Amino acid sequence: SVMRIDTISIFPEYFAPLHLSLIGKAIDHGLLEVSSHDLREFTHDRHRSVDDTPYGGGAGMVMKPEPWGEALDSILEQLPSPRRRPVLVVPTPSGRPFTQHAAAELAGAEHLVFACGRYEGIDHRVLDWADEHFELHELSLGDYVLNGGEVAALAMIEAIVRLVPGVIGNPDSLVEESYSASTRGMLEYPVYTKPSQWRGLEVPGVLLSGDHGAVDAWRALRSREITAARRPDLLDQESPDRP
Ligand SMILES: Nc1cc(-c2ccc3ccn(Cc4ccccc4)c3c2)n[nH]1
C-alpha cells in the first residue's frame, strides 16, 4: 500500500532532500508519495502574511490560524472518501517525545500530514480544530530548541519511512538496531570492515576468528559497556526478557 506524506511549511524547499537516496527510491517505486505545500499559498493579502503579534503580549510573533485552516482543509478535500482520519503530526518543543516506538506506530499510517511551524508557534486554536478532523500528534524531536518544525519533520519522516516494508532494501538491517525490540534498548557495538590494518590500527581479533559465538559475546559485551557509559537510563529498563 502506498503511504502518502504531505508537509505544510513556509519553507517547503526544506523537504527537497526527501526526494534523494532511499526515500527517493521508495517514491520512484511508487511505495511513497511526498508532497510539500507552501503555507503562503493559503494567504490572500498583498503581503501574504502568516504571522502576527501575540495576544497577551510577549516577544516574537505567532502564526495566524486562517492560513493553516485553509491549508488543512485543502488536504482533507483531496482525500479519497470514505477515508480514515489522516494523521497530523505537529512538531513542537512542548510535544510528547518522538521515539522509535512512535516511529513504528506512525509507520502504519496510510496518510501522514506534517504541520511545520515557525516563529513562536502556531495559534493554538489550529490544534484544537485539527484535533476534531485528524488523529493529532504533537511531538518533540528532543530536548533542544529548533527555529521551526521542518528539521524535526525531516528527521521524523526518515525514522518513520525506513520502517515501511519495502522502503529499506535489506529488512535484516532493521532488526538489530538501537531502540528496536531485538536490542532491547542497548546501543550498537562498534563495527569494522577491510582493511584489517589501517593507520596502524587493528580490528579486534575475535571478529576475524570465525567463532560466531565469541563474536556475539564480544558484541553483547561492547553494547553493554557502551550503554552503561553513555545511556545508563536505558539499562534501568530491566525487562524480564533481558537477564
Ligand atoms: N524538539 C523541538 C521541536 C522544536 C520546534 C518545533 C516547531 C517549532 C515552531 C517554532 N519553533 C521555534 C520555537 C522555539 C522555542 C519555543 C517556541 C517555538 C519550533 C520549534 N524545537 N525543538
Ligand as a Chemical Component Dictionary entry (heavy atoms), coordinates in Angstrom:
data_LIG
# 
_chem_comp.id                   LIG 
_chem_comp.type                 NON-POLYMER 
_chem_comp.pdbx_formal_charge   0 
_chem_comp.three_letter_code    LIG 
# 
loop_
_chem_comp_atom.comp_id 
_chem_comp_atom.atom_id 
_chem_comp_atom.alt_atom_id 
_chem_comp_atom.type_symbol 
_chem_comp_atom.charge 
_chem_comp_atom.model_Cartn_x 
_chem_comp_atom.model_Cartn_y 
_chem_comp_atom.model_Cartn_z 
_chem_comp_atom.pdbx_ordinal 
LIG N1  N1  N 0 12.242 19.252 19.593 1  
LIG C1  C1  C 0 11.999 20.524 19.135 2  
LIG C2  C2  C 0 10.937 20.947 18.318 3  
LIG C3  C3  C 0 11.126 22.301 18.126 4  
LIG C4  C4  C 0 10.244 23.222 17.381 5  
LIG C5  C5  C 0 9.180  22.723 16.602 6  
LIG C6  C6  C 0 8.334  23.589 15.949 7  
LIG C7  C7  C 0 8.523  24.978 16.082 8  
LIG C8  C8  C 0 7.835  26.111 15.608 9  
LIG C9  C9  C 0 8.508  27.246 16.059 10 
LIG N2  N2  N 0 9.573  26.832 16.805 11 
LIG C10 C10 C 0 10.513 27.753 17.455 12 
LIG C11 C11 C 0 10.231 27.808 18.922 13 
LIG C12 C12 C 0 11.274 27.689 19.829 14 
LIG C13 C13 C 0 11.013 27.759 21.201 15 
LIG C14 C14 C 0 9.719  27.978 21.667 16 
LIG C15 C15 C 0 8.679  28.074 20.752 17 
LIG C16 C16 C 0 8.929  27.986 19.370 18 
LIG C17 C17 C 0 9.612  25.463 16.838 19 
LIG C18 C18 C 0 10.484 24.602 17.493 20 
LIG N3  N3  N 0 12.229 22.686 18.790 21 
LIG N4  N4  N 0 12.757 21.589 19.393 22 
# 
loop_
_chem_comp_bond.comp_id 
_chem_comp_bond.atom_id_1 
_chem_comp_bond.atom_id_2 
_chem_comp_bond.value_order 
_chem_comp_bond.pdbx_ordinal 
LIG N1  C1  SING 1  
LIG C1  C2  DOUB 2  
LIG C1  N4  SING 3  
LIG C2  C3  SING 4  
LIG C3  C4  SING 5  
LIG C3  N3  DOUB 6  
LIG C4  C5  SING 7  
LIG C4  C18 DOUB 8  
LIG C5  C6  DOUB 9  
LIG C6  C7  SING 10 
LIG C7  C8  SING 11 
LIG C7  C17 DOUB 12 
LIG C8  C9  DOUB 13 
LIG C9  N2  SING 14 
LIG N2  C10 SING 15 
LIG N2  C17 SING 16 
LIG C10 C11 SING 17 
LIG C11 C12 SING 18 
LIG C11 C16 DOUB 19 
LIG C12 C13 DOUB 20 
LIG C13 C14 SING 21 
LIG C14 C15 DOUB 22 
LIG C15 C16 SING 23 
LIG C17 C18 SING 24 
LIG N3  N4  SING 25 
# 
